[in-house]
Amino acid sequence: MPSGCYLQPIKPDLDKIERAEAASIAIEAGRVHLPTEAPWLANLKKEIRDFPRGHDDQVDSMAQLIHFVETRKIYATEFKVRWY
């Protein structure tokens, strides 16, 4: 783990489907942006299309991140994600 990296465990209070439904509000409002190109993007889009059937770890992680950002009023200038 990189030095200076702080991890905080979070116990979700909703199930995966409820978390995704809550995150869809921010997505539909245009507050969530994905890169136009990334090696993992096709896989994420497939997971989103197939949700809640099949593999859904990326969808759930994205929903939890959206909840974290939305509830803490963190703005894009304050929150940076490194896309690998």
Phi and psi restraints in degrees (range 20) as a CNS / XPLOR table:
assign (resid 1 and name C) (resid 2 and name N)
       (resid 2 and name CA) (resid 2 and name C) 1.0 -62.1 20.0 2
assign (resid 2 and name N) (resid 2 and name CA)
       (resid 2 and name C) (resid 3 and name N) 1.0 145.9 20.0 2
assign (resid 2 and name C) (resid 3 and name N)
       (resid 3 and name CA) (resid 3 and name C) 1.0 -65.0 20.0 2
assign (resid 3 and name N) (resid 3 and name CA)
       (resid 3 and name C) (resid 4 and name N) 1.0 146.7 20.0 2
assign (resid 3 and name C) (resid 4 and name N)
       (resid 4 and name CA) (resid 4 and name C) 1.0 82.3 20.0 2
assign (resid 4 and name N) (resid 4 and name CA)
       (resid 4 and name C) (resid 5 and name N) 1.0 0.7 20.0 2
assign (resid 4 and name C) (resid 5 and name N)
       (resid 5 and name CA) (resid 5 and name C) 1.0 -87.0 20.0 2
assign (resid 5 and name N) (resid 5 and name CA)
       (resid 5 and name C) (resid 6 and name N) 1.0 128.7 20.0 2
assign (resid 5 and name C) (resid 6 and name N)
       (resid 6 and name CA) (resid 6 and name C) 1.0 -116.5 20.0 2
assign (resid 6 and name N) (resid 6 and name CA)
       (resid 6 and name C) (resid 7 and name N) 1.0 125.5 20.0 2
assign (resid 6 and name C) (resid 7 and name N)
       (resid 7 and name CA) (resid 7 and name C) 1.0 -108.7 20.0 2
assign (resid 7 and name N) (resid 7 and name CA)
       (resid 7 and name C) (resid 8 and name N) 1.0 133.5 20.0 2
assign (resid 7 and name C) (resid 8 and name N)
       (resid 8 and name CA) (resid 8 and name C) 1.0 -121.0 20.0 2
assign (resid 8 and name N) (resid 8 and name CA)
       (resid 8 and name C) (resid 9 and name N) 1.0 115.2 20.0 2
assign (resid 8 and name C) (resid 9 and name N)
       (resid 9 and name CA) (resid 9 and name C) 1.0 -65.9 20.0 2
assign (resid 9 and name N) (resid 9 and name CA)
       (resid 9 and name C) (resid 10 and name N) 1.0 140.2 20.0 2
assign (resid 9 and name C) (resid 10 and name N)
       (resid 10 and name CA) (resid 10 and name C) 1.0 -129.0 20.0 2
assign (resid 10 and name N) (resid 10 and name CA)
       (resid 10 and name C) (resid 11 and name N) 1.0 129.7 20.0 2
assign (resid 10 and name C) (resid 11 and name N)
       (resid 11 and name CA) (resid 11 and name C) 1.0 -100.7 20.0 2
assign (resid 11 and name N) (resid 11 and name CA)
       (resid 11 and name C) (resid 12 and name N) 1.0 109.1 20.0 2
assign (resid 11 and name C) (resid 12 and name N)
       (resid 12 and name CA) (resid 12 and name C) 1.0 -62.5 20.0 2
assign (resid 12 and name N) (resid 12 and name CA)
       (resid 12 and name C) (resid 13 and name N) 1.0 146.3 20.0 2
assign (resid 12 and name C) (resid 13 and name N)
       (resid 13 and name CA) (resid 13 and name C) 1.0 -102.0 20.0 2
assign (resid 13 and name N) (resid 13 and name CA)
       (resid 13 and name C) (resid 14 and name N) 1.0 -0.1 20.0 2
assign (resid 13 and name C) (resid 14 and name N)
       (resid 14 and name CA) (resid 14 and name C) 1.0 -123.3 20.0 2
assign (resid 14 and name N) (resid 14 and name CA)
       (resid 14 and name C) (resid 15 and name N) 1.0 161.1 20.0 2
assign (resid 14 and name C) (resid 15 and name N)
       (resid 15 and name CA) (resid 15 and name C) 1.0 -80.7 20.0 2
assign (resid 15 and name N) (resid 15 and name CA)
       (resid 15 and name C) (resid 16 and name N) 1.0 173.8 20.0 2
assign (resid 15 and name C) (resid 16 and name N)
       (resid 16 and name CA) (resid 16 and name C) 1.0 -58.3 20.0 2
assign (resid 16 and name N) (resid 16 and name CA)
       (resid 16 and name C) (resid 17 and name N) 1.0 -41.5 20.0 2
assign (resid 16 and name C) (resid 17 and name N)
       (resid 17 and name CA) (resid 17 and name C) 1.0 -67.3 20.0 2
assign (resid 17 and name N) (resid 17 and name CA)
       (resid 17 and name C) (resid 18 and name N) 1.0 -44.3 20.0 2
assign (resid 17 and name C) (resid 18 and name N)
       (resid 18 and name CA) (resid 18 and name C) 1.0 -63.3 20.0 2
assign (resid 18 and name N) (resid 18 and name CA)
       (resid 18 and name C) (resid 19 and name N) 1.0 -38.0 20.0 2
assign (resid 18 and name C) (resid 19 and name N)
       (resid 19 and name CA) (resid 19 and name C) 1.0 -64.9 20.0 2
assign (resid 19 and name N) (resid 19 and name CA)
       (resid 19 and name C) (resid 20 and name N) 1.0 -41.4 20.0 2
assign (resid 19 and name C) (resid 20 and name N)
       (resid 20 and name CA) (resid 20 and name C) 1.0 -66.6 20.0 2
assign (resid 20 and name N) (resid 20 and name CA)
       (resid 20 and name C) (resid 21 and name N) 1.0 -40.1 20.0 2
assign (resid 20 and name C) (resid 21 and name N)
       (resid 21 and name CA) (resid 21 and name C) 1.0 -62.5 20.0 2
assign (resid 21 and name N) (resid 21 and name CA)
       (resid 21 and name C) (resid 22 and name N) 1.0 -41.6 20.0 2
assign (resid 21 and name C) (resid 22 and name N)
       (resid 22 and name CA) (resid 22 and name C) 1.0 -64.7 20.0 2
assign (resid 22 and name N) (resid 22 and name CA)
       (resid 22 and name C) (resid 23 and name N) 1.0 -40.3 20.0 2
assign (resid 22 and name C) (resid 23 and name N)
       (resid 23 and name CA) (resid 23 and name C) 1.0 -68.1 20.0 2
assign (resid 23 and name N) (resid 23 and name CA)
       (resid 23 and name C) (resid 24 and name N) 1.0 -28.0 20.0 2
assign (resid 23 and name C) (resid 24 and name N)
       (resid 24 and name CA) (resid 24 and name C) 1.0 -62.4 20.0 2
assign (resid 24 and name N) (resid 24 and name CA)
       (resid 24 and name C) (resid 25 and name N) 1.0 -25.0 20.0 2
assign (resid 24 and name C) (resid 25 and name N)
       (resid 25 and name CA) (resid 25 and name C) 1.0 -62.3 20.0 2
assign (resid 25 and name N) (resid 25 and name CA)
       (resid 25 and name C) (resid 26 and name N) 1.0 -47.9 20.0 2
assign (resid 25 and name C) (resid 26 and name N)
       (resid 26 and name CA) (resid 26 and name C) 1.0 -67.7 20.0 2
assign (resid 26 and name N) (resid 26 and name CA)
       (resid 26 and name C) (resid 27 and name N) 1.0 -37.1 20.0 2
assign (resid 26 and name C) (resid 27 and name N)
       (resid 27 and name CA) (resid 27 and name C) 1.0 -65.3 20.0 2
assign (resid 27 and name N) (resid 27 and name CA)
       (resid 27 and name C) (resid 28 and name N) 1.0 -49.5 20.0 2
assign (resid 27 and name C) (resid 28 and name N)
       (resid 28 and name CA) (resid 28 and name C) 1.0 -66.1 20.0 2
assign (resid 28 and name N) (resid 28 and name CA)
       (resid 28 and name C) (resid 29 and name N) 1.0 -26.4 20.0 2
assign (resid 28 and name C) (resid 29 and name N)
       (resid 29 and name CA) (resid 29 and name C) 1.0 -81.1 20.0 2
assign (resid 29 and name N) (resid 29 and name CA)
       (resid 29 and name C) (resid 30 and name N) 1.0 -3.1 20.0 2
assign (resid 29 and name C) (resid 30 and name N)
       (resid 30 and name CA) (resid 30 and name C) 1.0 81.6 20.0 2
assign (resid 30 and name N) (resid 30 and name CA)
       (resid 30 and name C) (resid 31 and name N) 1.0 18.7 20.0 2
assign (resid 30 and name C) (resid 31 and name N)
       (resid 31 and name CA) (resid 31 and name C) 1.0 -92.4 20.0 2
assign (resid 31 and name N) (resid 31 and name CA)
       (resid 31 and name C) (resid 32 and name N) 1.0 0.4 20.0 2
assign (resid 31 and name C) (resid 32 and name N)
       (resid 32 and name CA) (resid 32 and name C) 1.0 -120.6 20.0 2
assign (resid 32 and name N) (resid 32 and name CA)
       (resid 32 and name C) (resid 33 and name N) 1.0 127.6 20.0 2
assign (resid 32 and name C) (resid 33 and name N)
       (resid 33 and name CA) (resid 33 and name C) 1.0 -124.8 20.0 2
assign (resid 33 and name N) (resid 33 and name CA)
       (resid 33 and name C) (resid 34 and name N) 1.0 138.1 20.0 2
assign (resid 33 and name C) (resid 34 and name N)
       (resid 34 and name CA) (resid 34 and name C) 1.0 -112.2 20.0 2
assign (resid 34 and name N) (resid 34 and name CA)
       (resid 34 and name C) (resid 35 and name N) 1.0 154.2 20.0 2
assign (resid 34 and name C) (resid 35 and name N)
       (resid 35 and name CA) (resid 35 and name C) 1.0 -66.3 20.0 2
assign (resid 35 and name N) (resid 35 and name CA)
       (resid 35 and name C) (resid 36 and name N) 1.0 154.6 20.0 2
assign (resid 35 and name C) (resid 36 and name N)
       (resid 36 and name CA) (resid 36 and name C) 1.0 -75.5 20.0 2
assign (resid 36 and name N) (resid 36 and name CA)
       (resid 36 and name C) (resid 37 and name N) 1.0 -25.1 20.0 2
assign (resid 36 and name C) (resid 37 and name N)
       (resid 37 and name CA) (resid 37 and name C) 1.0 -138.7 20.0 2
assign (resid 37 and name N) (resid 37 and name CA)
       (resid 37 and name C) (resid 38 and name N) 1.0 133.3 20.0 2
assign (resid 37 and name C) (resid 38 and name N)
       (resid 38 and name CA) (resid 38 and name C) 1.0 -165.8 20.0 2
assign (resid 38 and name N) (resid 38 and name CA)
       (resid 38 and name C) (resid 39 and name N) 1.0 146.0 20.0 2
assign (resid 38 and name C) (resid 39 and name N)
       (resid 39 and name CA) (resid 39 and name C) 1.0 -62.1 20.0 2
assign (resid 39 and name N) (resid 39 and name CA)
       (resid 39 and name C) (resid 40 and name N) 1.0 -22.6 20.0 2
assign (resid 39 and name C) (resid 40 and name N)
       (resid 40 and name CA) (resid 40 and name C) 1.0 -99.6 20.0 2
assign (resid 40 and name N) (resid 40 and name CA)
       (resid 40 and name C) (resid 41 and name N) 1.0 -4.1 20.0 2
assign (resid 40 and name C) (resid 41 and name N)
       (resid 41 and name CA) (resid 41 and name C) 1.0 -63.7 20.0 2
assign (resid 41 and name N) (resid 41 and name CA)
       (resid 41 and name C) (resid 42 and name N) 1.0 -43.8 20.0 2
assign (resid 41 and name C) (resid 42 and name N)
       (resid 42 and name CA) (resid 42 and name C) 1.0 -60.9 20.0 2
assign (resid 42 and name N) (resid 42 and name CA)
       (resid 42 and name C) (resid 43 and name N) 1.0 -40.6 20.0 2
assign (resid 42 and name C) (resid 43 and name N)
       (resid 43 and name CA) (resid 43 and name C) 1.0 -65.4 20.0 2
assign (resid 43 and name N) (resid 43 and name CA)
       (resid 43 and name C) (resid 44 and name N) 1.0 -42.1 20.0 2
assign (resid 43 and name C) (resid 44 and name N)
       (resid 44 and name CA) (resid 44 and name C) 1.0 -62.5 20.0 2
assign (resid 44 and name N) (resid 44 and name CA)
       (resid 44 and name C) (resid 45 and name N) 1.0 -45.6 20.0 2
assign (resid 44 and name C) (resid 45 and name N)
       (resid 45 and name CA) (resid 45 and name C) 1.0 -61.2 20.0 2
assign (resid 45 and name N) (resid 45 and name CA)
       (resid 45 and name C) (resid 46 and name N) 1.0 -38.1 20.0 2
assign (resid 45 and name C) (resid 46 and name N)
       (resid 46 and name CA) (resid 46 and name C) 1.0 -64.3 20.0 2
assign (resid 46 and name N) (resid 46 and name CA)
       (resid 46 and name C) (resid 47 and name N) 1.0 -43.1 20.0 2
assign (resid 46 and name C) (resid 47 and name N)
       (resid 47 and name CA) (resid 47 and name C) 1.0 -60.9 20.0 2
assign (resid 47 and name N) (resid 47 and name CA)
       (resid 47 and name C) (resid 48 and name N) 1.0 -41.4 20.0 2
assign (resid 47 and name C) (resid 48 and name N)
       (resid 48 and name CA) (resid 48 and name C) 1.0 -64.1 20.0 2
assign (resid 48 and name N) (resid 48 and name CA)
       (resid 48 and name C) (resid 49 and name N) 1.0 -45.1 20.0 2
assign (resid 48 and name C) (resid 49 and name N)
       (resid 49 and name CA) (resid 49 and name C) 1.0 -62.3 20.0 2
assign (resid 49 and name N) (resid 49 and name CA)
       (resid 49 and name C) (resid 50 and name N) 1.0 -38.8 20.0 2
assign (resid 49 and name C) (resid 50 and name N)
       (resid 50 and name CA) (resid 50 and name C) 1.0 -84.8 20.0 2
assign (resid 50 and name N) (resid 50 and name CA)
       (resid 50 and name C) (resid 51 and name N) 1.0 -11.1 20.0 2
assign (resid 50 and name C) (resid 51 and name N)
       (resid 51 and name CA) (resid 51 and name C) 1.0 -61.5 20.0 2
assign (resid 51 and name N) (resid 51 and name CA)
       (resid 51 and name C) (resid 52 and name N) 1.0 135.8 20.0 2
assign (resid 51 and name C) (resid 52 and name N)
       (resid 52 and name CA) (resid 52 and name C) 1.0 -97.6 20.0 2
assign (resid 52 and name N) (resid 52 and name CA)
       (resid 52 and name C) (resid 53 and name N) 1.0 11.7 20.0 2
assign (resid 52 and name C) (resid 53 and name N)
       (resid 53 and name CA) (resid 53 and name C) 1.0 -84.2 20.0 2
assign (resid 53 and name N) (resid 53 and name CA)
       (resid 53 and name C) (resid 54 and name N) 1.0 143.8 20.0 2
assign (resid 53 and name C) (resid 54 and name N)
       (resid 54 and name CA) (resid 54 and name C) 1.0 82.6 20.0 2
assign (resid 54 and name N) (resid 54 and name CA)
       (resid 54 and name C) (resid 55 and name N) 1.0 -158.2 20.0 2
assign (resid 54 and name C) (resid 55 and name N)
       (resid 55 and name CA) (resid 55 and name C) 1.0 -71.2 20.0 2
assign (resid 55 and name N) (resid 55 and name CA)
       (resid 55 and name C) (resid 56 and name N) 1.0 129.8 20.0 2
assign (resid 55 and name C) (resid 56 and name N)
       (resid 56 and name CA) (resid 56 and name C) 1.0 -138.8 20.0 2
assign (resid 56 and name N) (resid 56 and name CA)
       (resid 56 and name C) (resid 57 and name N) 1.0 19.8 20.0 2
assign (resid 56 and name C) (resid 57 and name N)
       (resid 57 and name CA) (resid 57 and name C) 1.0 -62.2 20.0 2
assign (resid 57 and name N) (resid 57 and name CA)
       (resid 57 and name C) (resid 58 and name N) 1.0 -40.9 20.0 2
assign (resid 57 and name C) (resid 58 and name N)
       (resid 58 and name CA) (resid 58 and name C) 1.0 -68.1 20.0 2
assign (resid 58 and name N) (resid 58 and name CA)
       (resid 58 and name C) (resid 59 and name N) 1.0 -39.6 20.0 2
assign (resid 58 and name C) (resid 59 and name N)
       (resid 59 and name CA) (resid 59 and name C) 1.0 -62.7 20.0 2
assign (resid 59 and name N) (resid 59 and name CA)
       (resid 59 and name C) (resid 60 and name N) 1.0 -45.1 20.0 2
assign (resid 59 and name C) (resid 60 and name N)
       (resid 60 and name CA) (resid 60 and name C) 1.0 -65.8 20.0 2
assign (resid 60 and name N) (resid 60 and name CA)
       (resid 60 and name C) (resid 61 and name N) 1.0 -42.0 20.0 2
assign (resid 60 and name C) (resid 61 and name N)
       (resid 61 and name CA) (resid 61 and name C) 1.0 -62.8 20.0 2
assign (resid 61 and name N) (resid 61 and name CA)
       (resid 61 and name C) (resid 62 and name N) 1.0 -42.0 20.0 2
assign (resid 61 and name C) (resid 62 and name N)
       (resid 62 and name CA) (resid 62 and name C) 1.0 -64.0 20.0 2
assign (resid 62 and name N) (resid 62 and name CA)
       (resid 62 and name C) (resid 63 and name N) 1.0 -42.9 20.0 2
assign (resid 62 and name C) (resid 63 and name N)
       (resid 63 and name CA) (resid 63 and name C) 1.0 -62.2 20.0 2
assign (resid 63 and name N) (resid 63 and name CA)
       (resid 63 and name C) (resid 64 and name N) 1.0 -40.9 20.0 2
assign (resid 63 and name C) (resid 64 and name N)
       (resid 64 and name CA) (resid 64 and name C) 1.0 -67.6 20.0 2
assign (resid 64 and name N) (resid 64 and name CA)
       (resid 64 and name C) (resid 65 and name N) 1.0 -37.9 20.0 2
assign (resid 64 and name C) (resid 65 and name N)
       (resid 65 and name CA) (resid 65 and name C) 1.0 -64.7 20.0 2
assign (resid 65 and name N) (resid 65 and name CA)
       (resid 65 and name C) (resid 66 and name N) 1.0 -44.0 20.0 2
assign (resid 65 and name C) (resid 66 and name N)
       (resid 66 and name CA) (resid 66 and name C) 1.0 -59.7 20.0 2
assign (resid 66 and name N) (resid 66 and name CA)
       (resid 66 and name C) (resid 67 and name N) 1.0 -44.4 20.0 2
assign (resid 66 and name C) (resid 67 and name N)
       (resid 67 and name CA) (resid 67 and name C) 1.0 -60.1 20.0 2
assign (resid 67 and name N) (resid 67 and name CA)
       (resid 67 and name C) (resid 68 and name N) 1.0 -44.6 20.0 2
assign (resid 67 and name C) (resid 68 and name N)
       (resid 68 and name CA) (resid 68 and name C) 1.0 -59.1 20.0 2
assign (resid 68 and name N) (resid 68 and name CA)
       (resid 68 and name C) (resid 69 and name N) 1.0 -49.2 20.0 2
assign (resid 68 and name C) (resid 69 and name N)
       (resid 69 and name CA) (resid 69 and name C) 1.0 -66.7 20.0 2
assign (resid 69 and name N) (resid 69 and name CA)
       (resid 69 and name C) (resid 70 and name N) 1.0 -45.3 20.0 2
assign (resid 69 and name C) (resid 70 and name N)
       (resid 70 and name CA) (resid 70 and name C) 1.0 -65.6 20.0 2
assign (resid 70 and name N) (resid 70 and name CA)
       (resid 70 and name C) (resid 71 and name N) 1.0 -39.9 20.0 2
assign (resid 70 and name C) (resid 71 and name N)
       (resid 71 and name CA) (resid 71 and name C) 1.0 -79.8 20.0 2
assign (resid 71 and name N) (resid 71 and name CA)
       (resid 71 and name C) (resid 72 and name N) 1.0 -15.8 20.0 2
assign (resid 71 and name C) (resid 72 and name N)
       (resid 72 and name CA) (resid 72 and name C) 1.0 -106.7 20.0 2
assign (resid 72 and name N) (resid 72 and name CA)
       (resid 72 and name C) (resid 73 and name N) 1.0 4.8 20.0 2
assign (resid 72 and name C) (resid 73 and name N)
       (resid 73 and name CA) (resid 73 and name C) 1.0 52.0 20.0 2
assign (resid 73 and name N) (resid 73 and name CA)
       (resid 73 and name C) (resid 74 and name N) 1.0 47.0 20.0 2
assign (resid 73 and name C) (resid 74 and name N)
       (resid 74 and name CA) (resid 74 and name C) 1.0 -90.4 20.0 2
assign (resid 74 and name N) (resid 74 and name CA)
       (resid 74 and name C) (resid 75 and name N) 1.0 132.5 20.0 2
assign (resid 74 and name C) (resid 75 and name N)
       (resid 75 and name CA) (resid 75 and name C) 1.0 -105.4 20.0 2
assign (resid 75 and name N) (resid 75 and name CA)
       (resid 75 and name C) (resid 76 and name N) 1.0 161.3 20.0 2
assign (resid 75 and name C) (resid 76 and name N)
       (resid 76 and name CA) (resid 76 and name C) 1.0 -53.5 20.0 2
assign (resid 76 and name N) (resid 76 and name CA)
       (resid 76 and name C) (resid 77 and name N) 1.0 -33.4 20.0 2
assign (resid 76 and name C) (resid 77 and name N)
       (resid 77 and name CA) (resid 77 and name C) 1.0 -71.5 20.0 2
assign (resid 77 and name N) (resid 77 and name CA)
       (resid 77 and name C) (resid 78 and name N) 1.0 -19.5 20.0 2
assign (resid 77 and name C) (resid 78 and name N)
       (resid 78 and name CA) (resid 78 and name C) 1.0 -98.8 20.0 2
assign (resid 78 and name N) (resid 78 and name CA)
       (resid 78 and name C) (resid 79 and name N) 1.0 -19.9 20.0 2
assign (resid 78 and name C) (resid 79 and name N)
       (resid 79 and name CA) (resid 79 and name C) 1.0 -123.3 20.0 2
assign (resid 79 and name N) (resid 79 and name CA)
       (resid 79 and name C) (resid 80 and name N) 1.0 114.7 20.0 2
assign (resid 79 and name C) (resid 80 and name N)
       (resid 80 and name CA) (resid 80 and name C) 1.0 -115.6 20.0 2
assign (resid 80 and name N) (resid 80 and name CA)
       (resid 80 and name C) (resid 81 and name N) 1.0 134.9 20.0 2
assign (resid 80 and name C) (resid 81 and name N)
       (resid 81 and name CA) (resid 81 and name C) 1.0 -114.4 20.0 2
assign (resid 81 and name N) (resid 81 and name CA)
       (resid 81 and name C) (resid 82 and name N) 1.0 130.8 20.0 2
assign (resid 81 and name C) (resid 82 and name N)
       (resid 82 and name CA) (resid 82 and name C) 1.0 -88.9 20.0 2
assign (resid 82 and name N) (resid 82 and name CA)
       (resid 82 and name C) (resid 83 and name N) 1.0 119.6 20.0 2
assign (resid 82 and name C) (resid 83 and name N)
       (resid 83 and name CA) (resid 83 and name C) 1.0 -91.3 20.0 2
assign (resid 83 and name N) (resid 83 and name CA)
       (resid 83 and name C) (resid 84 and name N) 1.0 119.1 20.0 2
